[in-house]
């Protein structure tokens, strides 16, 4: 079973890396309830860049059609966890 806290930590690290250079928020403002598009100010291209880094970090493939269902960091982590448990 994939560990939620480990996935959260790694996902936050990826998002914090983006925050330092491409987001209008400070890295410490990224929490589980942070909305990816609204709070982080990511456009669709930046979301795809984040997804690409997540796919590389977790060695998974993220179904593009499911991206629209993910609103918060928690949603993203739970989806990653689900994909890891399926593989």
PDB file of N, CA, C and O in Angstrom:
ATOM      1  N   UNK A   1       0.843  -1.182   0.000  1.00  0.00           N
ATOM      2  CA  UNK A   1       0.000   0.000   0.000  1.00  0.00           C
ATOM      3  C   UNK A   1       0.883   1.238   0.000  1.00  0.00           C
ATOM      4  O   UNK A   1       1.824   1.342   0.787  1.00  0.00           O
ATOM      5  N   UNK A   2       0.575   2.163  -0.878  1.00  0.00           N
ATOM      6  CA  UNK A   2       1.349   3.388  -0.985  1.00  0.00           C
ATOM      7  C   UNK A   2       1.066   4.292   0.213  1.00  0.00           C
ATOM      8  O   UNK A   2      -0.091   4.483   0.589  1.00  0.00           O
ATOM      9  N   UNK A   3       2.099   4.836   0.802  1.00  0.00           N
ATOM     10  CA  UNK A   3       1.975   5.659   2.004  1.00  0.00           C
ATOM     11  C   UNK A   3       1.572   7.091   1.640  1.00  0.00           C
ATOM     12  O   UNK A   3       2.303   7.799   0.947  1.00  0.00           O
ATOM     13  N   UNK A   4       0.401   7.499   2.117  1.00  0.00           N
ATOM     14  CA  UNK A   4      -0.128   8.826   1.804  1.00  0.00           C
ATOM     15  C   UNK A   4       0.844   9.938   2.204  1.00  0.00           C
ATOM     16  O   UNK A   4       1.087  10.853   1.416  1.00  0.00           O
ATOM     17  N   UNK A   5       1.394   9.873   3.398  1.00  0.00           N
ATOM     18  CA  UNK A   5       2.274  10.946   3.885  1.00  0.00           C
ATOM     19  C   UNK A   5       3.546  11.072   3.042  1.00  0.00           C
ATOM     20  O   UNK A   5       4.018  12.180   2.785  1.00  0.00           O
ATOM     21  N   UNK A   6       4.095   9.939   2.616  1.00  0.00           N
ATOM     22  CA  UNK A   6       5.291   9.987   1.770  1.00  0.00           C
ATOM     23  C   UNK A   6       4.965  10.605   0.408  1.00  0.00           C
ATOM     24  O   UNK A   6       5.740  11.395  -0.130  1.00  0.00           O
ATOM     25  N   UNK A   7       3.807  10.231  -0.136  1.00  0.00           N
ATOM     26  CA  UNK A   7       3.387  10.793  -1.421  1.00  0.00           C
ATOM     27  C   UNK A   7       3.139  12.292  -1.270  1.00  0.00           C
ATOM     28  O   UNK A   7       3.532  13.082  -2.129  1.00  0.00           O
ATOM     29  N   UNK A   8       2.486  12.678  -0.176  1.00  0.00           N
ATOM     30  CA  UNK A   8       2.227  14.106   0.081  1.00  0.00           C
ATOM     31  C   UNK A   8       3.531  14.877   0.173  1.00  0.00           C
ATOM     32  O   UNK A   8       3.666  15.943  -0.428  1.00  0.00           O
ATOM     33  N   UNK A   9       4.485  14.353   0.915  1.00  0.00           N
ATOM     34  CA  UNK A   9       5.772  15.036   1.079  1.00  0.00           C
ATOM     35  C   UNK A   9       6.473  15.229  -0.266  1.00  0.00           C
ATOM     36  O   UNK A   9       6.983  16.310  -0.561  1.00  0.00           O
ATOM     37  N   UNK A  10       6.490  14.182  -1.069  1.00  0.00           N
ATOM     38  CA  UNK A  10       7.168  14.263  -2.371  1.00  0.00           C
ATOM     39  C   UNK A  10       6.430  15.204  -3.328  1.00  0.00           C
ATOM     40  O   UNK A  10       7.053  15.966  -4.067  1.00  0.00           O
ATOM     41  N   UNK A  11       5.098  15.141  -3.303  1.00  0.00           N
ATOM     42  CA  UNK A  11       4.299  16.010  -4.164  1.00  0.00           C
ATOM     43  C   UNK A  11       4.488  17.470  -3.760  1.00  0.00           C
ATOM     44  O   UNK A  11       4.625  18.342  -4.619  1.00  0.00           O
ATOM     45  N   UNK A  12       4.496  17.735  -2.453  1.00  0.00           N
ATOM     46  CA  UNK A  12       4.728  19.110  -1.993  1.00  0.00           C
ATOM     47  C   UNK A  12       6.108  19.593  -2.413  1.00  0.00           C
ATOM     48  O   UNK A  12       6.265  20.760  -2.774  1.00  0.00           O
ATOM     49  N   UNK A  13       7.101  18.729  -2.376  1.00  0.00           N
ATOM     50  CA  UNK A  13       8.452  19.109  -2.806  1.00  0.00           C
ATOM     51  C   UNK A  13       8.447  19.541  -4.270  1.00  0.00           C
ATOM     52  O   UNK A  13       9.087  20.524  -4.641  1.00  0.00           O
ATOM     53  N   UNK A  14       7.716  18.792  -5.094  1.00  0.00           N
ATOM     54  CA  UNK A  14       7.626  19.143  -6.518  1.00  0.00           C
ATOM     55  C   UNK A  14       6.931  20.494  -6.675  1.00  0.00           C
ATOM     56  O   UNK A  14       7.408  21.362  -7.406  1.00  0.00           O
ATOM     57  N   UNK A  15       5.802  20.665  -5.984  1.00  0.00           N
ATOM     58  CA  UNK A  15       5.060  21.923  -6.086  1.00  0.00           C
ATOM     59  C   UNK A  15       5.872  23.089  -5.523  1.00  0.00           C
ATOM     60  O   UNK A  15       5.819  24.194  -6.063  1.00  0.00           O
ATOM     61  N   UNK A  16       6.610  22.858  -4.462  1.00  0.00           N
ATOM     62  CA  UNK A  16       7.442  23.912  -3.888  1.00  0.00           C
ATOM     63  C   UNK A  16       8.541  24.331  -4.855  1.00  0.00           C
ATOM     64  O   UNK A  16       8.917  25.502  -4.911  1.00  0.00           O
ATOM     65  N   UNK A  17       9.047  23.377  -5.608  1.00  0.00           N
ATOM     66  CA  UNK A  17      10.041  23.700  -6.629  1.00  0.00           C
ATOM     67  C   UNK A  17       9.469  24.632  -7.677  1.00  0.00           C
ATOM     68  O   UNK A  17      10.140  25.558  -8.133  1.00  0.00           O
ATOM     69  N   UNK A  18       8.218  24.381  -8.056  1.00  0.00           N
ATOM     70  CA  UNK A  18       7.541  25.266  -9.007  1.00  0.00           C
ATOM     71  C   UNK A  18       7.255  26.615  -8.367  1.00  0.00           C
ATOM     72  O   UNK A  18       7.371  27.652  -9.020  1.00  0.00           O
ATOM     73  N   UNK A  19       6.881  26.605  -7.086  1.00  0.00           N
ATOM     74  CA  UNK A  19       6.524  27.847  -6.399  1.00  0.00           C
ATOM     75  C   UNK A  19       7.693  28.825  -6.376  1.00  0.00           C
ATOM     76  O   UNK A  19       7.501  30.038  -6.467  1.00  0.00           O
ATOM     77  N   UNK A  20       8.896  28.291  -6.255  1.00  0.00           N
ATOM     78  CA  UNK A  20      10.066  29.164  -6.168  1.00  0.00           C
ATOM     79  C   UNK A  20      10.282  29.968  -7.436  1.00  0.00           C
ATOM     80  O   UNK A  20      10.814  31.077  -7.390  1.00  0.00           O
ATOM     81  N   UNK A  21       9.872  29.418  -8.560  1.00  0.00           N
ATOM     82  CA  UNK A  21      10.162  30.092  -9.821  1.00  0.00           C
ATOM     83  C   UNK A  21       8.949  30.488 -10.640  1.00  0.00           C
ATOM     84  O   UNK A  21       9.020  31.432 -11.426  1.00  0.00           O
ATOM     85  N   UNK A  22       7.831  29.783 -10.471  1.00  0.00           N
ATOM     86  CA  UNK A  22       6.723  30.011 -11.399  1.00  0.00           C
ATOM     87  C   UNK A  22       5.351  30.234 -10.785  1.00  0.00           C
ATOM     88  O   UNK A  22       4.377  30.362 -11.526  1.00  0.00           O
ATOM     89  N   UNK A  23       5.232  30.286  -9.477  1.00  0.00           N
ATOM     90  CA  UNK A  23       3.921  30.438  -8.865  1.00  0.00           C
ATOM     91  C   UNK A  23       3.858  31.729  -8.049  1.00  0.00           C
ATOM     92  O   UNK A  23       4.866  32.189  -7.512  1.00  0.00           O
ATOM     93  N   UNK A  24       2.651  32.306  -7.964  1.00  0.00           N
ATOM     94  CA  UNK A  24       2.507  33.534  -7.187  1.00  0.00           C
ATOM     95  C   UNK A  24       2.310  33.286  -5.692  1.00  0.00           C
ATOM     96  O   UNK A  24       1.790  34.154  -4.991  1.00  0.00           O
ATOM     97  N   UNK A  25       2.716  32.115  -5.193  1.00  0.00           N
ATOM     98  CA  UNK A  25       2.566  31.801  -3.771  1.00  0.00           C
ATOM     99  C   UNK A  25       3.920  31.397  -3.207  1.00  0.00           C
ATOM    100  O   UNK A  25       4.839  31.038  -3.943  1.00  0.00           O
ATOM    101  N   UNK A  26       4.018  31.463  -1.907  1.00  0.00           N
ATOM    102  CA  UNK A  26       5.219  31.001  -1.225  1.00  0.00           C
ATOM    103  C   UNK A  26       5.090  29.495  -0.982  1.00  0.00           C
ATOM    104  O   UNK A  26       3.988  28.987  -0.774  1.00  0.00           O
ATOM    105  N   UNK A  27       6.198  28.801  -1.008  1.00  0.00           N
ATOM    106  CA  UNK A  27       6.186  27.345  -0.862  1.00  0.00           C
ATOM    107  C   UNK A  27       5.480  26.912   0.417  1.00  0.00           C
ATOM    108  O   UNK A  27       4.770  25.907   0.417  1.00  0.00           O
ATOM    109  N   UNK A  28       5.664  27.655   1.508  1.00  0.00           N
ATOM    110  CA  UNK A  28       5.059  27.259   2.778  1.00  0.00           C
ATOM    111  C   UNK A  28       3.536  27.418   2.781  1.00  0.00           C
ATOM    112  O   UNK A  28       2.874  26.937   3.701  1.00  0.00           O
ATOM    113  N   UNK A  29       2.981  28.070   1.786  1.00  0.00           N
ATOM    114  CA  UNK A  29       1.533  28.239   1.676  1.00  0.00           C
ATOM    115  C   UNK A  29       0.856  27.025   1.042  1.00  0.00           C
ATOM    116  O   UNK A  29      -0.372  26.951   1.019  1.00  0.00           O
ATOM    117  N   UNK A  30       1.624  26.087   0.536  1.00  0.00           N
ATOM    118  CA  UNK A  30       1.052  24.914  -0.127  1.00  0.00           C
ATOM    119  C   UNK A  30       0.674  23.882   0.928  1.00  0.00           C
ATOM    120  O   UNK A  30       1.532  23.321   1.610  1.00  0.00           O
ATOM    121  N   UNK A  31      -0.648  23.642   1.047  1.00  0.00           N
ATOM    122  CA  UNK A  31      -1.180  22.683   2.017  1.00  0.00           C
ATOM    123  C   UNK A  31      -2.053  21.668   1.274  1.00  0.00           C
ATOM    124  O   UNK A  31      -2.263  21.776   0.065  1.00  0.00           O
ATOM    125  N   UNK A  32      -2.547  20.697   2.006  1.00  0.00           N
ATOM    126  CA  UNK A  32      -3.389  19.671   1.378  1.00  0.00           C
ATOM    127  C   UNK A  32      -4.650  20.258   0.761  1.00  0.00           C
ATOM    128  O   UNK A  32      -5.124  19.770  -0.265  1.00  0.00           O
ATOM    129  N   UNK A  33      -5.197  21.299   1.377  1.00  0.00           N
ATOM    130  CA  UNK A  33      -6.439  21.880   0.863  1.00  0.00           C
ATOM    131  C   UNK A  33      -6.206  22.985  -0.160  1.00  0.00           C
ATOM    132  O   UNK A  33      -7.161  23.619  -0.608  1.00  0.00           O
ATOM    133  N   UNK A  34      -4.978  23.222  -0.529  1.00  0.00           N
ATOM    134  CA  UNK A  34      -4.659  24.222  -1.544  1.00  0.00           C
ATOM    135  C   UNK A  34      -5.214  23.778  -2.893  1.00  0.00           C
ATOM    136  O   UNK A  34      -4.981  22.653  -3.334  1.00  0.00           O
ATOM    137  N   UNK A  35      -5.958  24.685  -3.544  1.00  0.00           N
ATOM    138  CA  UNK A  35      -6.490  24.372  -4.870  1.00  0.00           C
ATOM    139  C   UNK A  35      -5.410  24.652  -5.921  1.00  0.00           C
ATOM    140  O   UNK A  35      -4.851  25.747  -5.985  1.00  0.00           O
ATOM    141  N   UNK A  36      -5.140  23.650  -6.729  1.00  0.00           N
ATOM    142  CA  UNK A  36      -4.006  23.708  -7.642  1.00  0.00           C
ATOM    143  C   UNK A  36      -4.124  24.840  -8.646  1.00  0.00           C
ATOM    144  O   UNK A  36      -3.179  25.611  -8.812  1.00  0.00           O
ATOM    145  N   UNK A  37      -5.239  24.958  -9.308  1.00  0.00           N
ATOM    146  CA  UNK A  37      -5.376  26.014 -10.317  1.00  0.00           C
ATOM    147  C   UNK A  37      -5.659  27.365  -9.671  1.00  0.00           C
ATOM    148  O   UNK A  37      -5.018  28.364 -10.000  1.00  0.00           O
ATOM    149  N   UNK A  38      -6.611  27.393  -8.759  1.00  0.00           N
ATOM    150  CA  UNK A  38      -7.046  28.669  -8.172  1.00  0.00           C
ATOM    151  C   UNK A  38      -5.991  29.282  -7.243  1.00  0.00           C
ATOM    152  O   UNK A  38      -5.619  30.443  -7.416  1.00  0.00           O
ATOM    153  N   UNK A  39      -5.515  28.526  -6.274  1.00  0.00           N
ATOM    154  CA  UNK A  39      -4.606  29.067  -5.270  1.00  0.00           C
ATOM    155  C   UNK A  39      -3.166  29.168  -5.749  1.00  0.00           C
ATOM    156  O   UNK A  39      -2.438  30.084  -5.365  1.00  0.00           O
ATOM    157  N   UNK A  40      -2.760  28.225  -6.590  1.00  0.00           N
ATOM    158  CA  UNK A  40      -1.372  28.237  -7.047  1.00  0.00           C
ATOM    159  C   UNK A  40      -1.206  29.046  -8.326  1.00  0.00           C
ATOM    160  O   UNK A  40      -0.086  29.360  -8.728  1.00  0.00           O
ATOM    161  N   UNK A  41      -2.309  29.377  -8.952  1.00  0.00           N
ATOM    162  CA  UNK A  41      -2.253  30.219 -10.148  1.00  0.00           C
ATOM    163  C   UNK A  41      -1.620  29.529 -11.347  1.00  0.00           C
ATOM    164  O   UNK A  41      -1.047  30.187 -12.216  1.00  0.00           O
ATOM    165  N   UNK A  42      -1.720  28.205 -11.395  1.00  0.00           N
ATOM    166  CA  UNK A  42      -1.119  27.475 -12.513  1.00  0.00           C
ATOM    167  C   UNK A  42      -2.034  27.504 -13.731  1.00  0.00           C
ATOM    168  O   UNK A  42      -3.239  27.285 -13.609  1.00  0.00           O
ATOM    169  N   UNK A  43      -1.476  27.768 -14.885  1.00  0.00           N
ATOM    170  CA  UNK A  43      -2.257  27.640 -16.111  1.00  0.00           C
ATOM    171  C   UNK A  43      -2.150  26.193 -16.590  1.00  0.00           C
ATOM    172  O   UNK A  43      -1.437  25.389 -15.989  1.00  0.00           O
ATOM    173  N   UNK A  44      -2.854  25.864 -17.665  1.00  0.00           N
ATOM    174  CA  UNK A  44      -2.909  24.475 -18.109  1.00  0.00           C
ATOM    175  C   UNK A  44      -1.531  23.930 -18.496  1.00  0.00           C
ATOM    176  O   UNK A  44      -1.240  22.758 -18.253  1.00  0.00           O
ATOM    177  N   UNK A  45      -0.688  24.765 -19.092  1.00  0.00           N
ATOM    178  CA  UNK A  45       0.660  24.321 -19.456  1.00  0.00           C
ATOM    179  C   UNK A  45       1.491  24.009 -18.203  1.00  0.00           C
ATOM    180  O   UNK A  45       2.219  23.017 -18.161  1.00  0.00           O
ATOM    181  N   UNK A  46       1.371  24.856 -17.202  1.00  0.00           N
ATOM    182  CA  UNK A  46       2.124  24.620 -15.961  1.00  0.00           C
ATOM    183  C   UNK A  46       1.606  23.380 -15.235  1.00  0.00           C
ATOM    184  O   UNK A  46       2.386  22.644 -14.632  1.00  0.00           O
ATOM    185  N   UNK A  47       0.293  23.146 -15.290  1.00  0.00           N
ATOM    186  CA  UNK A  47      -0.253  21.921 -14.690  1.00  0.00           C
ATOM    187  C   UNK A  47       0.349  20.709 -15.373  1.00  0.00           C
ATOM    188  O   UNK A  47       0.699  19.733 -14.709  1.00  0.00           O
ATOM    189  N   UNK A  48       0.476  20.758 -16.698  1.00  0.00           N
ATOM    190  CA  UNK A  48       1.067  19.640 -17.429  1.00  0.00           C
ATOM    191  C   UNK A  48       2.541  19.452 -17.058  1.00  0.00           C
ATOM    192  O   UNK A  48       3.025  18.321 -17.008  1.00  0.00           O
ATOM    193  N   UNK A  49       3.256  20.548 -16.798  1.00  0.00           N
ATOM    194  CA  UNK A  49       4.654  20.447 -16.360  1.00  0.00           C
ATOM    195  C   UNK A  49       4.730  19.775 -14.990  1.00  0.00           C
ATOM    196  O   UNK A  49       5.589  18.924 -14.758  1.00  0.00           O
ATOM    197  N   UNK A  50       3.832  20.158 -14.089  1.00  0.00           N
ATOM    198  CA  UNK A  50       3.796  19.540 -12.759  1.00  0.00           C
ATOM    199  C   UNK A  50       3.480  18.053 -12.887  1.00  0.00           C
ATOM    200  O   UNK A  50       4.124  17.220 -12.249  1.00  0.00           O
ATOM    201  N   UNK A  51       2.497  17.726 -13.705  1.00  0.00           N
ATOM    202  CA  UNK A  51       2.112  16.321 -13.908  1.00  0.00           C
ATOM    203  C   UNK A  51       3.284  15.530 -14.469  1.00  0.00           C
ATOM    204  O   UNK A  51       3.527  14.396 -14.055  1.00  0.00           O
ATOM    205  N   UNK A  52       4.006  16.121 -15.403  1.00  0.00           N
ATOM    206  CA  UNK A  52       5.159  15.443 -15.984  1.00  0.00           C
ATOM    207  C   UNK A  52       6.213  15.140 -14.909  1.00  0.00           C
ATOM    208  O   UNK A  52       6.787  14.052 -14.881  1.00  0.00           O
ATOM    209  N   UNK A  53       6.456  16.106 -14.036  1.00  0.00           N
ATOM    210  CA  UNK A  53       7.433  15.868 -12.957  1.00  0.00           C
ATOM    211  C   UNK A  53       6.930  14.799 -11.991  1.00  0.00           C
ATOM    212  O   UNK A  53       7.706  13.977 -11.504  1.00  0.00           O
ATOM    213  N   UNK A  54       5.625  14.818 -11.718  1.00  0.00           N
ATOM    214  CA  UNK A  54       5.046  13.805 -10.823  1.00  0.00           C
ATOM    215  C   UNK A  54       5.152  12.426 -11.458  1.00  0.00           C
ATOM    216  O   UNK A  54       5.486  11.453 -10.782  1.00  0.00           O
ATOM    217  N   UNK A  55       4.868  12.337 -12.759  1.00  0.00           N
ATOM    218  CA  UNK A  55       4.983  11.050 -13.438  1.00  0.00           C
ATOM    219  C   UNK A  55       6.411  10.527 -13.348  1.00  0.00           C
ATOM    220  O   UNK A  55       6.622   9.339 -13.102  1.00  0.00           O
ATOM    221  N   UNK A  56       7.383  11.396 -13.543  1.00  0.00           N
ATOM    222  CA  UNK A  56       8.788  10.979 -13.449  1.00  0.00           C
ATOM    223  C   UNK A  56       9.149  10.578 -12.019  1.00  0.00           C
ATOM    224  O   UNK A  56       9.836   9.580 -11.802  1.00  0.00           O
ATOM    225  N   UNK A  57       8.687  11.355 -11.055  1.00  0.00           N
ATOM    226  CA  UNK A  57       9.046  11.103  -9.657  1.00  0.00           C
ATOM    227  C   UNK A  57       8.476   9.789  -9.142  1.00  0.00           C
ATOM    228  O   UNK A  57       9.128   9.081  -8.374  1.00  0.00           O
ATOM    229  N   UNK A  58       7.243   9.462  -9.570  1.00  0.00           N
ATOM    230  CA  UNK A  58       6.581   8.268  -9.061  1.00  0.00           C
ATOM    231  C   UNK A  58       6.581   7.116 -10.058  1.00  0.00           C
ATOM    232  O   UNK A  58       6.079   6.030  -9.768  1.00  0.00           O
ATOM    233  N   UNK A  59       7.151   7.365 -11.237  1.00  0.00           N
ATOM    234  CA  UNK A  59       7.181   6.351 -12.298  1.00  0.00           C
ATOM    235  C   UNK A  59       5.774   5.834 -12.601  1.00  0.00           C
ATOM    236  O   UNK A  59       5.515   4.631 -12.606  1.00  0.00           O
ATOM    237  N   UNK A  60       4.879   6.787 -12.852  1.00  0.00           N
ATOM    238  CA  UNK A  60       3.491   6.466 -13.174  1.00  0.00           C
ATOM    239  C   UNK A  60       3.079   7.222 -14.430  1.00  0.00           C
ATOM    240  O   UNK A  60       3.777   8.125 -14.892  1.00  0.00           O
ATOM    241  N   UNK A  61       1.932   6.833 -14.969  1.00  0.00           N
ATOM    242  CA  UNK A  61       1.318   7.588 -16.061  1.00  0.00           C
ATOM    243  C   UNK A  61      -0.002   8.125 -15.549  1.00  0.00           C
ATOM    244  O   UNK A  61      -0.844   7.386 -15.041  1.00  0.00           O
ATOM    245  N   UNK A  62      -0.160   9.429 -15.696  1.00  0.00           N
ATOM    246  CA  UNK A  62      -1.351  10.095 -15.193  1.00  0.00           C
ATOM    247  C   UNK A  62      -2.357  10.232 -16.319  1.00  0.00           C
ATOM    248  O   UNK A  62      -2.063  10.901 -17.309  1.00  0.00           O
ATOM    249  N   UNK A  63      -3.536   9.626 -16.210  1.00  0.00           N
ATOM    250  CA  UNK A  63      -4.547   9.774 -17.261  1.00  0.00           C
ATOM    251  C   UNK A  63      -4.966  11.241 -17.406  1.00  0.00           C
ATOM    252  O   UNK A  63      -5.438  11.849 -16.445  1.00  0.00           O
ATOM    253  N   UNK A  64      -4.797  11.800 -18.584  1.00  0.00           N
ATOM    254  CA  UNK A  64      -5.076  13.218 -18.811  1.00  0.00           C
ATOM    255  C   UNK A  64      -6.542  13.539 -18.525  1.00  0.00           C
ATOM    256  O   UNK A  64      -6.847  14.611 -18.002  1.00  0.00           O
ATOM    257  N   UNK A  65      -7.448  12.626 -18.861  1.00  0.00           N
ATOM    258  CA  UNK A  65      -8.865  12.912 -18.647  1.00  0.00           C
ATOM    259  C   UNK A  65      -9.224  13.045 -17.169  1.00  0.00           C
ATOM    260  O   UNK A  65     -10.284  13.580 -16.844  1.00  0.00           O
ATOM    261  N   UNK A  66      -8.369  12.571 -16.274  1.00  0.00           N
ATOM    262  CA  UNK A  66      -8.632  12.660 -14.837  1.00  0.00           C
ATOM    263  C   UNK A  66      -8.104  13.949 -14.225  1.00  0.00           C
ATOM    264  O   UNK A  66      -8.417  14.262 -13.076  1.00  0.00           O
ATOM    265  N   UNK A  67      -7.320  14.691 -14.968  1.00  0.00           N
ATOM    266  CA  UNK A  67      -6.757  15.928 -14.428  1.00  0.00           C
ATOM    267  C   UNK A  67      -7.836  16.931 -14.063  1.00  0.00           C
ATOM    268  O   UNK A  67      -7.686  17.696 -13.110  1.00  0.00           O
ATOM    269  N   UNK A  68      -8.926  16.926 -14.820  1.00  0.00           N
ATOM    270  CA  UNK A  68      -9.975  17.908 -14.587  1.00  0.00           C
ATOM    271  C   UNK A  68     -10.760  17.627 -13.315  1.00  0.00           C
ATOM    272  O   UNK A  68     -11.483  18.496 -12.829  1.00  0.00           O
ATOM    273  N   UNK A  69     -10.625  16.422 -12.769  1.00  0.00           N
ATOM    274  CA  UNK A  69     -11.323  16.052 -11.543  1.00  0.00           C
ATOM    275  C   UNK A  69     -10.512  16.405 -10.296  1.00  0.00           C
ATOM    276  O   UNK A  69     -11.022  16.318  -9.179  1.00  0.00           O
ATOM    277  N   UNK A  70      -9.278  16.795 -10.477  1.00  0.00           N
ATOM    278  CA  UNK A  70      -8.389  17.065  -9.361  1.00  0.00           C
ATOM    279  C   UNK A  70      -8.376  18.562  -9.083  1.00  0.00           C
ATOM    280  O   UNK A  70      -7.976  19.362  -9.928  1.00  0.00           O
ATOM    281  N   UNK A  71      -8.821  18.926  -7.879  1.00  0.00           N
ATOM    282  CA  UNK A  71      -8.859  20.349  -7.519  1.00  0.00           C
ATOM    283  C   UNK A  71      -7.770  20.715  -6.515  1.00  0.00           C
ATOM    284  O   UNK A  71      -7.115  21.748  -6.653  1.00  0.00           O
ATOM    285  N   UNK A  72      -7.578  19.878  -5.516  1.00  0.00           N
ATOM    286  CA  UNK A  72      -6.673  20.231  -4.426  1.00  0.00           C
ATOM    287  C   UNK A  72      -5.420  19.355  -4.433  1.00  0.00           C
ATOM    288  O   UNK A  72      -5.336  18.354  -5.145  1.00  0.00           O
ATOM    289  N   UNK A  73      -4.472  19.758  -3.632  1.00  0.00           N
ATOM    290  CA  UNK A  73      -3.256  18.949  -3.463  1.00  0.00           C
ATOM    291  C   UNK A  73      -3.648  17.583  -2.905  1.00  0.00           C
ATOM    292  O   UNK A  73      -3.085  16.566  -3.311  1.00  0.00           O
ATOM    293  N   UNK A  74      -4.605  17.548  -1.980  1.00  0.00           N
ATOM    294  CA  UNK A  74      -5.071  16.274  -1.416  1.00  0.00           C
ATOM    295  C   UNK A  74      -5.625  15.370  -2.520  1.00  0.00           C
ATOM    296  O   UNK A  74      -5.311  14.181  -2.570  1.00  0.00           O
ATOM    297  N   UNK A  75      -6.456  15.942  -3.407  1.00  0.00           N
ATOM    298  CA  UNK A  75      -7.001  15.162  -4.523  1.00  0.00           C
ATOM    299  C   UNK A  75      -5.866  14.563  -5.353  1.00  0.00           C
ATOM    300  O   UNK A  75      -5.917  13.397  -5.744  1.00  0.00           O
ATOM    301  N   UNK A  76      -4.844  15.377  -5.616  1.00  0.00           N
ATOM    302  CA  UNK A  76      -3.712  14.928  -6.422  1.00  0.00           C
ATOM    303  C   UNK A  76      -2.979  13.776  -5.739  1.00  0.00           C
ATOM    304  O   UNK A  76      -2.647  12.776  -6.374  1.00  0.00           O
ATOM    305  N   UNK A  77      -2.731  13.928  -4.448  1.00  0.00           N
ATOM    306  CA  UNK A  77      -2.013  12.890  -3.703  1.00  0.00           C
ATOM    307  C   UNK A  77      -2.824  11.593  -3.655  1.00  0.00           C
ATOM    308  O   UNK A  77      -2.275  10.505  -3.829  1.00  0.00           O
ATOM    309  N   UNK A  78      -4.128  11.715  -3.419  1.00  0.00           N
ATOM    310  CA  UNK A  78      -4.972  10.518  -3.385  1.00  0.00           C
ATOM    311  C   UNK A  78      -4.993   9.811  -4.740  1.00  0.00           C
ATOM    312  O   UNK A  78      -5.014   8.582  -4.807  1.00  0.00           O
ATOM    313  N   UNK A  79      -4.986  10.591  -5.811  1.00  0.00           N
ATOM    314  CA  UNK A  79      -4.984   9.986  -7.149  1.00  0.00           C
ATOM    315  C   UNK A  79      -3.658   9.281  -7.415  1.00  0.00           C
ATOM    316  O   UNK A  79      -3.637   8.183  -7.973  1.00  0.00           O
ATOM    317  N   UNK A  80      -2.558   9.908  -7.018  1.00  0.00           N
ATOM    318  CA  UNK A  80      -1.246   9.269  -7.163  1.00  0.00           C
ATOM    319  C   UNK A  80      -1.223   7.970  -6.358  1.00  0.00           C
ATOM    320  O   UNK A  80      -0.766   6.937  -6.849  1.00  0.00           O
ATOM    321  N   UNK A  81      -1.715   8.026  -5.133  1.00  0.00           N
ATOM    322  CA  UNK A  81      -1.758   6.842  -4.274  1.00  0.00           C
ATOM    323  C   UNK A  81      -2.566   5.729  -4.947  1.00  0.00           C
ATOM    324  O   UNK A  81      -2.154   4.569  -4.940  1.00  0.00           O
ATOM    325  N   UNK A  82      -3.702   6.080  -5.519  1.00  0.00           N
ATOM    326  CA  UNK A  82      -4.548   5.088  -6.189  1.00  0.00           C
ATOM    327  C   UNK A  82      -3.807   4.463  -7.381  1.00  0.00           C
ATOM    328  O   UNK A  82      -3.837   3.247  -7.567  1.00  0.00           O
ATOM    329  N   UNK A  83      -3.152   5.292  -8.175  1.00  0.00           N
ATOM    330  CA  UNK A  83      -2.410   4.772  -9.333  1.00  0.00           C
ATOM    331  C   UNK A  83      -1.296   3.833  -8.866  1.00  0.00           C
ATOM    332  O   UNK A  83      -1.089   2.771  -9.454  1.00  0.00           O
ATOM    333  N   UNK A  84      -0.582   4.223  -7.811  1.00  0.00           N
ATOM    334  CA  UNK A  84       0.503   3.375  -7.302  1.00  0.00           C
ATOM    335  C   UNK A  84      -0.029   2.041  -6.786  1.00  0.00           C
ATOM    336  O   UNK A  84       0.619   1.006  -6.943  1.00  0.00           O
ATOM    337  N   UNK A  85      -1.187   2.068  -6.183  1.00  0.00           N
ATOM    338  CA  UNK A  85      -1.752   0.827  -5.648  1.00  0.00           C
ATOM    339  C   UNK A  85      -2.276  -0.086  -6.755  1.00  0.00           C
ATOM    340  O   UNK A  85      -2.361  -1.300  -6.571  1.00  0.00           O
ATOM    341  N   UNK A  86      -2.625   0.495  -7.901  1.00  0.00           N
ATOM    342  CA  UNK A  86      -3.094  -0.310  -9.033  1.00  0.00           C
ATOM    343  C   UNK A  86      -1.954  -1.023  -9.739  1.00  0.00           C
ATOM    344  O   UNK A  86      -2.169  -2.051 -10.382  1.00  0.00           O
ATOM    345  N   UNK A  87      -0.739  -0.486  -9.625  1.00  0.00           N
ATOM    346  CA  UNK A  87       0.388  -1.055 -10.368  1.00  0.00           C
ATOM    347  C   UNK A  87       1.131  -2.102  -9.571  1.00  0.00           C
ATOM    348  O   UNK A  87       2.105  -2.674 -10.060  1.00  0.00           O
TER     349      UNK A  87
END
